[in-house]
Amino acid sequence: MTEHSSVETPDLCGAYPRLDEGQIAKLSLHGERRSVSPGDILYREGEPIREFIVILRGKVAMVEGDGAEQRTIAVHGPGRFLGELGLLTGQAGFLTAVVREPGEVLAVPADEVRTLVAGDPALGDLILRAYLTRRTLLIGLDVGFRIIGSRYSPDARRLLEFAARNRIPHRWIDLEEDEAADALLRELRISPHDTPVVIWHGDQVLRNPTPAELAKTIGLPAPASSDAVCDVIVVGAGPAGLTAGVYAASEGLTTVVLDAVAAGGQAGTSSRIENYLGFPTGISGAELAERAVIQAGKFGARLTVPAEVSSLEPLEGHYGIIVEGECAAKAHAVIIATGARYRKLDVPHLEKFEGSGVYYAATPFELRMCRRSPVVIVGGGNSAGQAALYLARNASSVCMLVRGGDVRASMSRYLVDEIERAPSIEIRYYTEVRELLGDRTLRAVRAQNTRTGELLEIQTRALFTFIGADPHTAWLRGTLPLDDRGFVVTGQGTSPLGALLPLETEHLGVFAIGDVRSGSVKRVASAVGEGAMAVRMVHERFTATGNQQERR
């Protein structure tokens, strides 16, 4: 579509639906009608979207960039609404809305729309589905800020991982492959040695920003110290933590949710979860997380990413959570849901290839890195199976290396059946990685059949490891009891108020849920269940201690 096209963009997979007269009438009670003229800017790229805008007459184009680099992403006509996921989550907009043809629009404050979405399931579902689909389209179109750097740079990989895990639209410009990269850097008067850099909103340049600095730039909530004591702090925003956030906030508890990297946890990196109740066609971990974030925000929970918690401090009558050396939040109850982190292969020089050939998640970022190339996956569980099916879309072949002799004991049947039907996926049993080969990047994997002793060399630029996980509990050592594997112990022992609750640690009002808890079932559904249970137990503990009543 050309820059000045006024041809309305066809609806793509529900991204651009029309509101009916009844829905527009309901919205009209909360907004105002405005006349618009060609060239009017309704909101700008890089700024928060503060209004939900419905086109009543005329046409509006969604454009990225300006000047010679401006491109039109979509053109909307009467009945359609503008905006993107950032309107619901507080992020800055990634496009500019420009009036193409004169007419009239209805503008409703974003806060009013969030309230309406919560009270009208039909309208809320229509808007949410459209915004989720638009976010996916924007990611596919390379809209958003630009990250310029080398694929060999750990700092560049850190920024790319943050953007991919948080599903933030961006464009990756690789110094090793993109011919335009050098010219762009010269134009900005930046040396390749000063990369990575992030270019945002035309000419704003961030030189090797931290994820926190990047998050602040695009409008994600930043950690903020406060003397106020809230009801509940949830540490970790995987399925367990997000569920706890939704239930706590929906039941009137003042709730803060913190996560070091991104909402969704390990589940957020799953390309498709097909056995989760209520989603017969499956749902990606990222979409499930996005829905949960919006749901938690709808009830008033405050989600902050990135915010890496370094310690838990018992204070007088409550607890403090330390982020970057400062007490970022205080609460009468803490729910620990920090999950687990992928285990690493025990092979020489592994660190040398991490991010430049060795990966621990299969997201769109990794998918781009192995396009039309052979891929090796180590592991035989559900995560490995989901990754194999996802990566097979782009890779020329997928070779799974499994330590045992059968995946059926560790992988869901539906995944096994799909893998067996996939002609590009091969499973090698009784095979373990012995050596990684390559110079700056991975070139091949040397593996061995543990039964025959045969060594084989597999050519690949991408090795994905899914061999289990270790609990993310280093920040709790010395504060809470951990089992011999490092998982948090719950429900054992007594207190002056009686027996500890099933998900409660030895500190009253501190609970552990999901993968981080000793004895938990490592499944999304069980994590969700524990998130709901923990909130019920928070109420029980407040009843016993009187904390909640004292403050109200």
C-alpha positions, 0 to 999 in steps of 0.5 A, a space after each residue: 500500500 502506498 503512503 497516500 492510499 485512501 483505500 480501506 485496508 481489508 480486515 485481516 484475521 479480525 484485526 480491523 473489525 467494525 463496531 455495530 450501532 449499539 456498541 457505538 451508542 454505548 461508547 458515545 455516552 462516555 466520549 465526545 464527537 469531533 470533526 476532523 480534517 485531512 492531515 489532522 494527527 489523532 495521536 503520534 508514534 512514541 506517545 501514549 495513546 490516551 483515547 479510544 477513537 472510533 471513526 464515524 465518517 471519513 478515513 484515517 491512516 495508520 503510518 510509521 515514520 515520517 518524511 521519505 521513510 514514512 509507510 502506511 500500515 493500514 487505512 480505516 473507515 467508518 465503524 472501525 476503531 483505532 489503537 493497539 495493545 498499548 492503549 490497554 497496557 500503558 505502552 507508547 503507540 508504535 504508529 501515528 494516526 493521520 486523517 486522510 478524508 474529512 469526517 467525524 470521530 468519537 473519542 473516549 478516554 482510555 480509562 473509560 474504555 478499560 472500564 467498559 471492556 471490563 463490564 461488557 464481555 462482547 465489546 471487550 472480547 472484540 477489542 481485545 482480539 483486535 488489539 492482540 492480532 494487531 500486535 502480532 501484525 506489527 511484530 511481523 511488519 518490523 514496526 517499532 524501534 530499531 535495534 542495531 548491533 552485532 549478532 555476536 554481541 551479548 548486549 544486543 542479544 539481551 535487548 533482542 531477548 527482552 523485546 521478543 519475550 515482551 512481544 514489543 514491536 521492533 526491527 533488528 538490524 544486524 551489522 553482520 548481514 544488513 547492508 544498510 546498517 553501516 549507512 544508518 550508523 554513519 548518518 547517526 554518527 555512531 561507530 559500530 564499536 558503540 553498538 548496540 543502539 536503539 533508535 526510537 521515534 525517528 531520531 531518539 538514540 539509546 546507546 546500549 540501554 539496559 532493559 529497564 531503560 528501554 522499558 521506561 522509554 516505551 512506557 512500561 511501568 518502572 519500579 518505584 519505591 514507596 512507603 505505602 504497604 500494599 496487600 500483596 506482592 507477587 514476585 514472578 509473572 508466569 502463569 502462577 504469578 499472573 493468576 495470583 495477580 488477577 485473583 488478588 486484584 479482582 477480590 479488592 486486594 492492592 496488588 503489585 506483580 514484579 518480573 525480571 524479564 517478561 510476563 509469561 515465564 517459561 510458558 511465555 516462550 511456548 509456541 503453542 499450548 494445545 492441552 490447556 482447558 478452554 483453548 481447543 485450537 491451542 494458544 501460544 504462551 505469549 498470547 496467554 500471558 498478554 491476555 492475563 496481563 490485561 486481565 490483571 490490569 483491568 482489576 487494578 493490579 500493577 505489573 512492573 517489568 523488568 524488575 529483578 528482585 534480589 531479596 525478601 526482607 521481613 519487616 515489622 508486621 510486613 515484608 519488603 521486596 528489594 529491587 536494584 538495592 532499594 526497597 521497591 515495594 512493601 506488603 503484608 503478604 508475598 506470593 513467590 512465583 519465580 519459577 525455574 530456569 532452563 538447565 544448561 548442557 555440561 559441555 566445554 565452552 558452552 558460554 561462548 555460543 550462548 545467544 550465537 548458536 545455543 538457545 533456551 527458548 523458541 520464540 520469533 527471535 530464534 525462529 529468524 536466526 535459524 531460517 532455512 537452516 538445520 536445527 538441533 534440539 536436546 530434550 524429550 519433554 513437552 518443551 522440546 516437542 513444542 519447539 520442534 514443531 514450531 521451528 520446523 516451520 522455518 528450519 530446513 530440518 530438525 534433529 531431536 537428541 534424546 537421552 533415553 529410548 522413548 519420548 512417550 513417557 515424558 511428552 504428551 501424546 498429541 505432541 508425539 503424534 504431530 512429531 511423527 507426522 512431520 517429515 522434517 523432524 528426526 529423533 535420535 535416541 540414546 544420544 547426548 551432546 559431547 562437543 560444540 564446534 565453531 569459531 565465533 558462532 556455532 557450526 556443528 554439534 558432536 554427539 554420541 550414541 551412548 549404547 554403541 559409542 558411535 560419534 556423529 557430527 551434525 551440521 547446525 547453526 542453532 542448538 536448542 536445549 530443553 533438559 529440565 530446569 532449576 528453581 530460581 531461588 538464589 535470592 531466597 537462600 538464607 531467608 526461606 527453607 529450600 529442599 535439597 534441589 533448591 525448591 521452596 518448602 511449603 506447608 510444613 511446620 507450625 506457627 504461633 497461630 497454628 499449622 502453616 497453610 498448604 502453600 505457606 512458607 515458614 514466614 507467615 503470609 509468604 507463599 510459594 506457588 508454581 514451578 518454584 515450589 517443592 513438590 509442584 506439578 510442572 504444568 500450566 494448569 496446575 500453576 494457574 490453580 495454585 495461583 488462585 489457591 494462594 490468594 484464598 490462603 492470603 485471605 485466611 492468613 489476613 483473617 488470622 493476623 488482622 492485617 487487612 482489617 487494621 488498614 481499612 
